[in-house]
């Protein structure tokens, strides 16, 4: 079974005719399925009013589908988010008689420079995504898995159920998993992928996990279910910030930013800034809540008072 996760950066409901609507909150998920091959489309429903949904969509994505109606500040912010989140592959649909050469100056030197231009044909796009899902063979990863929670609820007769995406590694039925950053543990009662039951799930799979030995009140969005002993939970981080060239605000002591990692979007205060290379200051951050992450993973820095551009850059978590 192959799965492809695609962030749909487009007017709301663009993906409605392309798949079956699933969970909807500040992000909306649509499922495509053909045989054992599946695609999950993720729309940032409450963007641009809120920045977090755009981050969540990019964070979950293997690829992005960017629909361009106008070359404006909103498009620019979306492009910077995809760059900072490291979404290296994708597709661009141009509408309103826009031409690729009009977009080229903006995409040059970014991940979008490698995105493929395609026609605005939803039937053709759907078939292309299913075909590419079939070809999306992921490398084997024998590590214990990690599943960041994006939705959770209680099901009568079943108990707590979480929805999420396997960030890496493998999850098995009956696994005993830590629920970070809490001190709780939970057992996997069952695993579903696109409404079918499975005994295991691997990196990139969209899953619903029914859990035992935990209450729904002990869960939250952004919590991580994992058997990986290397995952960390930190309240303070010192690292080098990689600021995008369009960013105009200097990072200063006392500034409150938000760090985005997996399904976490956490306020953090900058407590120290040391001079580094151009656009690469060394910063210390004190977080409002623990940030759960494996070593050497990427987090996006955002500044919600940044005006038309709220995405500053990214950091590598040590």
N, C-alpha and C positions, 0 to 999 in steps of 0.2 A: 504493500500500500504506500503510495507516494502522496505527499501533501506539499502545497505551495501556499505561502502566506503573502498577501499582496495588500499594501496600503493604497487605498483609493483616495488620492488628493484631488478632489473634484467638487462641484456643487453637490449639496446633500441629496441623497437618494439616487445618485448616478448609477449605483450598482444594483438598484432595486430590480431591474429587469434582467439582471445577469445571474442571480442566484436566489436561493431560498433564504428569507430573512430569519436570522436567529436572534441572539441576545442583543438588546438595544438599551443603551444607557447614554453616557457621554461619548461612547463609541458604538457603532452599529456593525454587526457581523453578518455577512451573507455567505452561504455555503454553496459551492458547486461540487457536483459529484457525478462521476461517470465510471461505472464499475468500481474498482478499488482505488481509483485516482481522485483526489480531492483538492479543492482550492478554497481557502478562506480569504474573503475580501473584508478589509477593515476600513470603515469610514470614520473620520473624526467628527462626529455629529455636532458637537457644541463649539467647534472652531469656526470663526476666529474669536468669538467672544471669550473663550477660554483657550489657553495655550496647551494645557495638559493633554487634551484629547489628541492633538496633532502629534505630540511626543509619543503617546501610547501607540498610535497607529504606526508611526515610524519604527518604534522599538520592537513591535511584533513582526515586522515585515522582513521577508526575504527580498522582495522587490517592491517597486512602487509604480502605480499607474497615475500619471499626472495629466489632468485635463486642464488645458489652458484656454480660458475665455478672454483674458486680458493680461497684458504685461503691466503689473501693478505691484504695490507694496505687499499685498497678500501673497502673490506668487513668489516674490522674493523671500519672504519669511519661510514659506514652505520649502523652497529650495535650500535655504541655509539649514533648516531642520534636517532634511534628508542627508545633507553633507555631514553635519555633526553627528548624526545617528549612524552614519556609515552604511547607508542603503545604497550599495554600489551598482545595482542592476535595476533596470526598469524600462518604462515605456512612456512616451509623450504623445498625447492627442491634442492637436491644435484646432481651435474652432474660431469662428468669426473672421475667417479669411486671413488668419495669421500665418506667417511663413517661417520655416526653420531658421532662415538667416536673421530674422528679427529677434529670435531667442538666443542665438549663438553667443553674443557678447556677454550675456548673463550666465550661461552655463559653462563658459570656457574656464578650465581649471578646477571644475567641480565634478562630483560624481555624475551629475546629470549630463555631462558631456558625452558619456558613454550610453545614455539611454537611447532606445530605438524609437523613431517616429512611426506611429501607426495610424490607421484611419479610424474615424469615429463611428465604428460599426460594432455594436454591442454583441451581436451574434458571433461575429468573427473574433472579437476579443475573448469571449467566453470559450470558444473552441481552441484558441491559441493558448489560453491559460491552462486548460485541461491537458493539452498536449505537452506543454512545458512542465506541468506537474508530473506527468508520466516520466519525463526525462530528468527530473530533479532528484538524482541519486545522491544521497548524503553519505559522507564518509562514515565508516564505522566508529562509534564512540562508546567504549565499554565502561565509561565512568558511571558511578551512581548519578542519577539524573537530578534536575532541578526544575520545578514548576512554579513560576510566579503566578499568584492568584489575581485574576482580573474581575471575576464575579463569584459570588458565593451565596448560598441560600439553603433552607431546610426543605427537604422533600418528605412528605408524610409517608411513613412506612419504610423509608430508606435512611433518613438522617441527613447530616451535613453533606452538601455537594459543592465542589468548587469547579470553576471553569478556568482554563489557562492553557498555556502553550509550553511544551517541553523545551526549555532553553538549551539544554544539552544533555547528553547521557541517556540513560534508560530508566524507566519506571516500570515496576511489575506489580501485578495484583498480589496483595498480602504484604507488600513492603511496609516496614516501619519507618516513617519519615519524620524528621524534625520539622517543626513549624516555626520558622524564623521570621522576626527576631524574638518571638516568645520563647518560653522554656517548655512549651507543649510538644507532644509527639502525637502522631495519628497513624492509623493503619489504613492502607488502601483496600477498601471493600470490593470495588469494581472499577473498571476503566471503560469508558466509551469514547469512540472517535467517530464523529459525524453520525451519531445515533446507533452505531453498531458496537457490540461488546467485544473486547479484546483482553488478552491476558497481559499485554505489555504495551508500552509506548516508547518512542524514541525521539531524538532531537527533531524539532520542527513540527511534531504532531500537535494538533489541536485536540485537547482532551477535556472530558468531564470525569472527575474522580469522586466517587462516593467514599466517605471516610467513616472510620470507627474510632472510638476512644477519644473523641473531641466534640465539643459543642460548637454550634454555629456562632455563638457569642465570642468564641476564642479566635475567630478568623477575621481577616480584614484584607481589603485590596492592597496589593503590594507585598503581602506576606509570601514567603517562599517555602514550598514543601521540598525537602531534599534529604538524600542519604549521603551527600558528598561532605566528608569531614573538612575539606579545604575552604568551604564557603565561610566568609567572615561577616560580622555584624559590627559596624563601627559608628561612633558618635563624633569623631574628629578625624579629619583627613588633611594631610599635607601632600601637595602634588603640584605639577606644572600645568597651568591652564593653557590651552591652545585656542586662542581667540581668532575668530574669522576676520578677514581683512576689512569687512564692511562694518565691524563693531566700532562704535565711536565713544563709548563710555569707558574710562579707566576703571579697573577693579580696585576698590579702596577699602581700607579697614572700616568695619561697621556696615558695609553694604549687605543687604539681604538678597540672596539669589535663591533659585530652586535647582536642585540636582535631580535629573531624570535618569533612572536606571531600571530596566525591565518595566514593571508596573508600579514603580515607586516614583513619586514626584514630591520631593521633600524640601522644605525651607531650610536654608543654611546661612549663617552669618559669617562673613569673611573677618577673621580675627587677626590676620597678618598677611602682608604682601611683601615679597622680596623681588628685587629687580632681576629679570632674566633676559633671555634673548627677545628680539622684537616680537610683540604679540604673544609672548610666552612667560608671563610672570609666575613666580612660585607663590602659591597661596595656601593658607591654612583655613579650613572651614570647620565651624562647629555646627552640627546638625540638630534640628529640633527632635528628630526621631532617628533610630538606628537605620543605617543603610546596609542592606544585605547584598553581598556580591562575591563572586569568585575572584581570585587574583587576576590582575592584568585585564580587567574588563573596562569598558568605556561607559562614561556617564556624560550627559549633556548638561551644560550650564545655561540657565535661562535667567533673565531679569525682567520681571513682569511690568516694571515701570519704564521699559525701554522704548515705548512708543510704537512706531511702525515695525521695528525689528526687536523682538524680545529674545532671540536666540543668540547667545554670546559666543559659544564655542564648546569645547569638550575637555574632559580630563581622562587620564588612564588611572584606574584605581589599583594601588599597589597590593 
